[in-house]
Amino acid sequence: MTALNSEDSPVYLKLRATISAAILRGDFRAGDQLPSVRALAAEHGANPLTVAKAYQSFQDDGYVEVRRGVGMFVLPGAAEKLKLAERDLFLKTSWPRIRSHIDLLGLDVADLLERERA
């Protein structure tokens, strides 16, 4: 599992984050086929083994299933499960760092939220 925007992550985790974001946005819904390993590797300039590792992690976590000879498909409930997992990860890892940085800079969270709405 990885936070969605981890720039210093290994390539397979960056690919996983890209696919996670696509599932969360609804680009890939339950029953949809994910791009083939070769297609995703070519699109991102990655090694197919690296893409396979990212896909394997989705299969291990129960977000997708492999249909032999056909491809990889998003399972029902995957987006909801993925959203809960990403929220939990954000709150445990990203948010404490962000909050600490906000405090260090003397920023006010309410002002930041209001600024975002403007």
N, C-alpha and C positions, 0 to 999 in steps of 0.2 A: 504494500500500500504506500502511496506517496501523496503528499500535498500537490495540488494541481499545478502550482507555479514554482517548482523547485529547479532553479536554473543550474545549480551545481550537482544535480543528480546524474547518475549513469544514464546512458542513452536509452536503455530499455525502460527505465522509469519515466523518462521524458515521453517516450512513445505511449506508455501506459497512461500518463496524464493526458495526452492528446486524445486518446480513445475515450478515457473517462469523461472528459469534457464534452465530447461529441455525444456520448450516451446521455449525460445529464442535460444537455441542450435539446435532446430529442432528435438529433440527426440520425441516430440509430435507435430504433424502438424494439420492443419485445418481438421476436420472430424475424427481425431484419438480419441479413447476412453482413458480416464485417468484410472489409476488403481482404483479398488474399494476402498471404504473407509476402509474396513477391511484389504485388502491387503496392502495398504499404511501404515496403523496403525501398522500392524505386521512388515513390513519392517523397520520402523523407531522406533519401540518400543513406539509408542504413543497411547494415548487413542483414540478410534474411534470418539468420540465426538469432539476431538481437530482437527482431520482430516476433519470432516464434517464442522467445522467452517472455516477452510482454504478453502475448496472447495466452501462453501457458499460465501466467499468473492470474489472468481473468478466469480461466477455466478452473484453476485451483480454488479461487474465491467464490465460485458458483455464479458468475455473472453471464457466462457464455457456455455453449455446448458445441462440441465438434461432431459434425455429421460426416463420417468417413467418405471421402471421395467427392464431397459436396462443398464443405467449408465450415466456417465458424459462425454461430448464430447467437444473438442476444436472447437470454432467457427471460420469461415473464418475471416481473418484480425486480429485475436487475437494476433499473434506474433508482428505484426507491432504496434498495439495499446499498447501492453505491453512494447515494446521497448521504445516508446515515453514516456510512463508514468515513466518507470525506469530511463530514461535519465534525465527527468525533476526532479525527486526526487534526483538523484545523484547530479545534479548541484545545487540544493537548499539546500541539507542537508550534503551530504558526502564531496563534493568538497571543500566547505569553511573550513571544519575541516582539510582536507588533506592539503590544501594550507597553512593554518595557521601553521600546524606542519612543513611543508617544510620550511617556512620562519623562524620559531623558531629555526630550526636546521641549518639554513644558507645554505641550499641546493639550487642548481641551477636547475630549471625545465628542461632546455635544456640538462644539463648534465645527469639528470635522464632519460630522454627520449633516449638519445644516448646510455646510459648504457644498457637500456632494449633491444635495437636493436642489441647489440653486442653478 
